[in-house]
Protein backbone atom coordinates (compact mmCIF):
# COMPACT_ATOMS: atom_id res chain seq x y z
CA UNK A 1 0.00 0.00 0.00
CA UNK A 2 2.82 2.40 0.82
CA UNK A 3 4.55 1.67 -2.46
CA UNK A 4 1.32 2.49 -4.34
CA UNK A 5 0.77 5.85 -2.65
CA UNK A 6 1.35 9.10 -4.54
CA UNK A 7 2.50 10.71 -1.28
CA UNK A 8 5.67 10.06 0.71
CA UNK A 9 4.35 10.51 4.28
CA UNK A 10 2.96 6.92 4.48
CA UNK A 11 6.60 5.80 4.85
CA UNK A 12 6.24 6.85 8.50
CA UNK A 13 4.51 3.51 9.00
CA UNK A 14 7.92 1.81 8.85
CA UNK A 15 8.89 3.41 12.15
CA UNK A 16 6.67 0.84 13.83
CA UNK A 17 5.49 3.25 16.55
CA UNK A 18 1.88 3.62 15.41
CA UNK A 19 -1.18 1.42 15.55
CA UNK A 20 -2.79 0.54 12.21
CA UNK A 21 -6.44 0.45 11.16
CA UNK A 22 -7.11 -1.30 7.84
CA UNK A 23 -9.98 -0.83 5.41
CA UNK A 24 -12.46 -3.63 4.81
CA UNK A 25 -10.79 -4.51 1.51
CA UNK A 26 -7.31 -4.47 3.03
CA UNK A 27 -6.17 -2.01 0.34
CA UNK A 28 -5.97 1.00 2.66
CA UNK A 29 -4.86 1.82 6.16
CA UNK A 30 -4.72 4.59 8.70
CA UNK A 31 -1.87 4.97 11.20
CA UNK A 32 -2.44 6.55 14.59
CA UNK A 33 -1.01 7.17 18.01
CA UNK A 34 -2.57 7.72 21.42
CA UNK A 35 -2.03 10.32 24.11
CA UNK A 36 -4.40 10.16 27.04
CA UNK A 37 -7.95 10.30 25.62
CA UNK A 38 -6.84 11.65 22.24
CA UNK A 39 -6.32 9.32 19.27
CA UNK A 40 -4.28 11.03 16.55
CA UNK A 41 -4.25 9.78 12.95
CA UNK A 42 -1.12 10.75 11.02
CA UNK A 43 -2.23 12.38 7.80
CA UNK A 44 -5.13 11.34 5.60
CA UNK A 45 -5.98 7.64 5.30
CA UNK A 46 -3.63 5.81 2.92
CA UNK A 47 -5.08 3.91 -0.01
CA UNK A 48 -7.63 4.29 -2.82
CA UNK A 49 -9.53 7.60 -2.63
CA UNK A 50 -12.89 5.82 -2.42
CA UNK A 51 -11.79 4.18 0.87
CA UNK A 52 -10.82 7.43 2.61
CA UNK A 53 -14.34 8.05 3.94
CA UNK A 54 -14.66 4.45 5.13
CA UNK A 55 -11.38 4.54 7.05
CA UNK A 56 -12.08 7.94 8.57
CA UNK A 57 -15.50 6.72 9.71
CA UNK A 58 -14.10 3.54 11.21
CA UNK A 59 -11.51 5.59 13.08
CA UNK A 60 -14.27 7.80 14.49
CA UNK A 61 -16.14 4.68 15.62
CA UNK A 62 -12.97 3.34 17.26
CA UNK A 63 -12.54 6.59 19.17
CA UNK A 64 -16.20 6.58 20.23
CA UNK A 65 -15.84 3.04 21.64
CA UNK A 66 -12.87 4.19 23.73
CA UNK A 67 -14.49 7.53 24.61
CA UNK A 68 -11.55 9.25 22.97
CA UNK A 69 -11.21 12.41 20.91
CA UNK A 70 -10.65 11.69 17.16
CA UNK A 71 -7.91 13.81 15.58
CA UNK A 72 -6.43 13.81 12.07
CA UNK A 73 -3.05 15.57 11.91
CA UNK A 74 -1.74 17.39 8.79
CA UNK A 75 -4.59 16.54 6.44
CA UNK A 76 -5.24 17.98 2.99
CA UNK A 77 -7.96 20.34 1.88
CA UNK A 78 -9.16 17.88 -0.77
CA UNK A 79 -10.53 15.65 2.02
CA UNK A 80 -12.12 18.49 3.98
CA UNK A 81 -15.64 17.14 3.35
CA UNK A 82 -14.74 13.79 4.92
CA UNK A 83 -13.82 15.33 8.26
CA UNK A 84 -16.66 17.83 8.29
CA UNK A 85 -19.11 14.95 7.77
CA UNK A 86 -17.69 13.39 10.94
CA UNK A 87 -18.52 16.54 12.89
CA UNK A 88 -14.92 17.69 13.21
CA UNK A 89 -13.55 21.20 12.86
CA UNK A 90 -10.58 22.07 10.66
CA UNK A 91 -7.84 24.28 12.08
CA UNK A 92 -5.10 25.47 9.74
CA UNK A 93 -1.72 24.28 11.03
CA UNK A 94 0.55 25.66 8.36
CA UNK A 95 1.59 24.99 4.80
CA UNK A 96 3.42 22.19 3.06
CA UNK A 97 6.08 23.23 0.55
CA UNK A 98 6.75 21.25 -2.63
CA UNK A 99 9.20 22.06 -5.42
CA UNK A 100 8.30 21.15 -8.99
CA UNK A 101 11.56 19.50 -10.00
CA UNK A 102 11.25 20.07 -13.74
CA UNK A 103 11.42 23.82 -12.97
CA UNK A 104 14.34 23.58 -10.56
CA UNK A 105 17.21 25.12 -12.53
CA UNK A 106 20.40 25.76 -10.56
CA UNK A 107 21.74 28.02 -13.31
CA UNK A 108 18.94 30.58 -12.92
CA UNK A 109 19.57 33.94 -11.29
CA UNK A 110 17.19 33.06 -8.45
CA UNK A 111 19.45 30.15 -7.45
CA UNK A 112 22.64 32.21 -7.03
CA UNK A 113 22.74 31.61 -3.26
CA UNK A 114 22.44 27.86 -3.73
CA UNK A 115 25.13 27.82 -6.42
CA UNK A 116 27.49 29.75 -4.14
CA UNK A 117 26.84 27.39 -1.23
CA UNK A 118 27.43 24.39 -3.46
CA UNK A 119 30.73 25.76 -4.76
CA UNK A 120 31.87 26.73 -1.26
CA UNK A 121 31.19 23.29 0.17
CA UNK A 122 32.79 21.53 -2.80
CA UNK A 123 35.93 23.66 -2.34
CA UNK A 124 36.10 22.29 1.19
CA UNK A 125 36.50 18.85 -0.36
CA UNK A 126 32.94 17.66 0.30
CA UNK A 127 31.24 15.17 -1.98
CA UNK A 128 27.65 13.97 -2.28
CA UNK A 129 26.37 10.43 -2.81
CA UNK A 130 23.04 8.60 -2.86
CA UNK A 131 23.79 5.37 -0.98
CA UNK A 132 21.44 2.54 -2.05
CA UNK A 133 19.60 0.82 0.78
CA UNK A 134 21.65 -2.38 0.51
CA UNK A 135 24.80 -0.43 1.40
CA UNK A 136 23.30 1.57 4.27
CA UNK A 137 24.04 -1.03 7.01
CA UNK A 138 27.76 -0.58 6.35
CA UNK A 139 27.40 3.10 7.33
CA UNK A 140 25.80 2.36 10.71
CA UNK A 141 28.74 3.52 12.83
CA UNK A 142 29.27 6.72 10.84
CA UNK A 143 25.58 7.66 10.78
CA UNK A 144 25.27 7.00 14.52
CA UNK A 145 28.24 9.27 15.20
CA UNK A 146 26.70 12.12 13.20
CA UNK A 147 23.29 11.71 14.86
CA UNK A 148 24.76 11.63 18.37
CA UNK A 149 26.79 14.78 17.68
CA UNK A 150 23.74 16.55 16.24
CA UNK A 151 21.58 15.71 19.25
CA UNK A 152 24.27 16.82 21.70
CA UNK A 153 24.78 20.14 19.93
CA UNK A 154 21.04 20.85 19.72
CA UNK A 155 20.54 19.97 23.42
CA UNK A 156 17.41 18.04 22.48
CA UNK A 157 16.10 14.51 22.51
CA UNK A 158 14.47 12.44 19.81
CA UNK A 159 10.90 13.27 18.85
CA UNK A 160 8.27 10.89 17.59
CA UNK A 161 5.00 10.35 15.72
CA UNK A 162 5.26 12.84 12.81
CA UNK A 163 9.06 13.05 13.11
CA UNK A 164 11.66 10.40 12.53
CA UNK A 165 14.12 9.46 15.24
CA UNK A 166 17.46 7.77 14.72
CA UNK A 167 17.04 4.01 14.34
CA UNK A 168 19.31 2.03 12.02
CA UNK A 169 16.64 -0.64 11.48
CA UNK A 170 14.41 2.13 10.12
CA UNK A 171 17.12 3.83 8.03
CA UNK A 172 18.14 0.55 6.43
CA UNK A 173 14.81 0.46 4.61
CA UNK A 174 15.64 3.51 2.46
CA UNK A 175 18.37 4.98 0.27
CA UNK A 176 20.35 7.63 2.15
CA UNK A 177 21.75 10.91 0.82
CA UNK A 178 25.23 11.42 2.30
CA UNK A 179 27.76 14.26 2.35
CA UNK A 180 31.39 13.27 3.01
CA UNK A 181 34.56 15.19 3.67
CA UNK A 182 38.07 13.89 4.39
CA UNK A 183 37.00 12.84 7.90
CA UNK A 184 34.04 10.75 6.69
CA UNK A 185 30.27 11.31 6.83
CA UNK A 186 29.33 14.84 7.93
CA UNK A 187 25.63 14.95 6.93
CA UNK A 188 22.89 12.58 5.83
CA UNK A 189 19.17 12.26 5.15
CA UNK A 190 17.15 9.19 4.25
CA UNK A 191 15.01 9.41 1.12
CA UNK A 192 11.30 8.72 0.77
CA UNK A 193 9.97 7.94 -2.72
CA UNK A 194 6.33 7.68 -3.77
CA UNK A 195 4.60 5.65 -6.46
CA UNK A 196 5.15 6.54 -10.11
CA UNK A 197 7.82 9.06 -9.06
CA UNK A 198 5.16 11.58 -8.09
CA UNK A 199 7.01 12.76 -5.01
CA UNK A 200 10.44 12.63 -3.36
CA UNK A 201 11.21 13.75 0.17
CA UNK A 202 13.74 13.46 2.99
CA UNK A 203 12.89 12.37 6.49
CA UNK A 204 15.60 12.12 9.17
CA UNK A 205 18.16 14.91 8.62
CA UNK A 206 21.37 15.13 10.63
CA UNK A 207 24.73 16.89 10.27
CA UNK A 208 27.92 17.37 12.23
CA UNK A 209 28.07 20.60 14.26
CA UNK A 210 31.36 21.51 12.58
CA UNK A 211 30.13 20.82 9.03
CA UNK A 212 31.07 23.64 6.62
CA UNK A 213 28.62 26.51 6.33
CA UNK A 214 26.18 25.67 3.55
CA UNK A 215 26.38 21.90 3.95
CA UNK A 216 22.62 21.47 4.22
CA UNK A 217 22.01 23.74 1.22
CA UNK A 218 24.46 21.49 -0.63
CA UNK A 219 22.68 18.31 0.47
CA UNK A 220 19.20 19.58 -0.45
CA UNK A 221 20.38 20.99 -3.78
CA UNK A 222 21.99 17.71 -4.76
CA UNK A 223 18.93 15.71 -3.72
CA UNK A 224 16.67 17.94 -5.83
CA UNK A 225 18.98 17.67 -8.84
CA UNK A 226 19.16 13.89 -8.43
CA UNK A 227 15.38 13.70 -8.13
CA UNK A 228 14.95 15.72 -11.32
CA UNK A 229 17.37 13.43 -13.18
CA UNK A 230 15.47 10.39 -11.93
CA UNK A 231 12.18 11.77 -13.23
CA UNK A 232 10.44 12.67 -9.97
CA UNK A 233 7.77 15.32 -10.32
CA UNK A 234 7.87 16.97 -6.88
CA UNK A 235 10.21 17.34 -3.94
CA UNK A 236 8.31 17.67 -0.66
CA UNK A 237 9.96 19.93 1.95
CA UNK A 238 7.32 19.16 4.55
CA UNK A 239 5.48 21.56 6.80
CA UNK A 240 6.20 25.16 7.76
CA UNK A 241 4.10 27.39 10.01
CA UNK A 242 2.07 30.00 8.17
CA UNK A 243 3.40 33.52 8.18
CA UNK A 244 0.64 35.51 9.84
CA UNK A 245 -0.98 32.46 11.44
CA UNK A 246 -1.42 34.35 14.71
CA UNK A 247 -3.07 37.28 13.00
CA UNK A 248 -5.61 35.07 11.26
CA UNK A 249 -6.57 33.24 14.42
CA UNK A 250 -8.85 35.06 16.81
CA UNK A 251 -8.13 32.63 19.66
CA UNK A 252 -5.34 33.44 22.14
CA UNK A 253 -5.31 29.73 23.10
CA UNK A 254 -4.71 28.72 19.48
CA UNK A 255 -1.84 31.20 19.23
CA UNK A 256 -0.25 29.81 22.36
CA UNK A 257 -0.69 26.12 21.69
CA UNK A 258 -0.17 26.38 17.94
CA UNK A 259 3.25 27.90 18.52
CA UNK A 260 4.05 25.24 21.10
CA UNK A 261 3.03 22.50 18.69
CA UNK A 262 5.41 23.61 15.96
CA UNK A 263 8.29 24.26 18.33
CA UNK A 264 8.26 20.50 18.90
CA UNK A 265 6.97 19.34 15.53
CA UNK A 266 9.67 20.93 13.37
CA UNK A 267 13.08 20.43 14.91
CA UNK A 268 15.53 20.88 12.06
CA UNK A 269 15.17 24.65 11.73
CA UNK A 270 13.80 27.04 14.30
CA UNK A 271 10.13 28.04 14.31
CA UNK A 272 10.58 31.51 12.84
CA UNK A 273 13.26 30.59 10.31
CA UNK A 274 11.76 27.39 8.93
CA UNK A 275 9.62 28.87 6.17
CA UNK A 276 12.31 31.44 5.31
CA UNK A 277 14.85 28.66 4.77
CA UNK A 278 12.57 26.66 2.50
CA UNK A 279 11.64 29.74 0.47
CA UNK A 280 15.09 29.79 -1.17
CA UNK A 281 14.03 26.67 -3.10
CA UNK A 282 10.82 28.43 -4.31
CA UNK A 283 8.29 25.78 -3.26
CA UNK A 284 4.57 25.79 -3.99
CA UNK A 285 2.74 26.15 -0.68
CA UNK A 286 -0.51 24.38 0.14
CA UNK A 287 -2.35 24.41 3.49
CA UNK A 288 -2.50 21.48 5.91
CA UNK A 289 -5.06 21.14 8.68
CA UNK A 290 -5.81 19.62 12.03
CA UNK A 291 -9.23 17.92 11.97
CA UNK A 292 -10.49 17.59 15.54
CA UNK A 293 -13.26 18.45 17.96
CA UNK A 294 -13.34 22.21 18.18
CA UNK A 295 -14.28 24.73 20.82
CA UNK A 296 -13.00 24.10 24.33
CA UNK A 297 -11.61 20.71 23.28
CA UNK A 298 -9.04 22.28 20.95
CA UNK A 299 -6.47 23.35 23.59
CA UNK A 300 -6.56 19.84 25.11
CA UNK A 301 -6.14 18.29 21.68
CA UNK A 302 -3.15 20.52 20.89
CA UNK A 303 -1.44 19.67 24.18
CA UNK A 304 -1.96 15.94 23.57
CA UNK A 305 -0.70 16.12 19.97
CA UNK A 306 2.34 18.08 21.12
CA UNK A 307 3.04 15.57 23.88
CA UNK A 308 2.71 12.71 21.39
CA UNK A 309 5.32 14.31 19.13
CA UNK A 310 7.59 15.30 22.03
CA UNK A 311 7.51 11.84 23.59
CA UNK A 312 5.34 12.78 26.57
CA UNK A 313 4.44 15.83 28.61
CA UNK A 314 7.93 15.94 30.13
CA UNK A 315 9.31 16.42 26.63
CA UNK A 316 7.31 19.65 26.31
CA UNK A 317 8.60 21.33 29.46
CA UNK A 318 12.11 19.97 29.94
CA UNK A 319 15.00 21.97 28.55
CA UNK A 320 16.24 19.05 26.48
CA UNK A 321 12.83 18.83 24.86
CA UNK A 322 13.17 22.27 23.28
CA UNK A 323 15.34 22.81 20.18
CA UNK A 324 17.99 25.49 20.44
CA UNK A 325 17.26 28.75 18.64
Secondary structure, DSSP 8 states (H G I E B T S, - for coil): -GGG-SSSGGGGGGG--SEEEE-TTSS-EEEEEEETTEEEEESS-BS-GGGHHHHHHHHHHHHHHTT-EEEEEEEEGGGHHHHHHTT-EEEEEEEEEEEEGGG--TTSGGGHHHHHHHHHHHHTT-EEEEE-HHHHGGGHHHHHHHHHHHHHHHT-----TTS----HHHHTTS-EEEEEETTEEEEEEEEEE-GGG-EEEEEEEEE-TTS-TTHHHHHHHHHHHHHHHHT-SEEEEEEE--TTHHHH---HHHHHHHHHHHHHH--SS-TTTHHHHHHTT--EEEEEEEEE--TTHHHHHHHHHHHHHHTSHHHHHSGGGS---
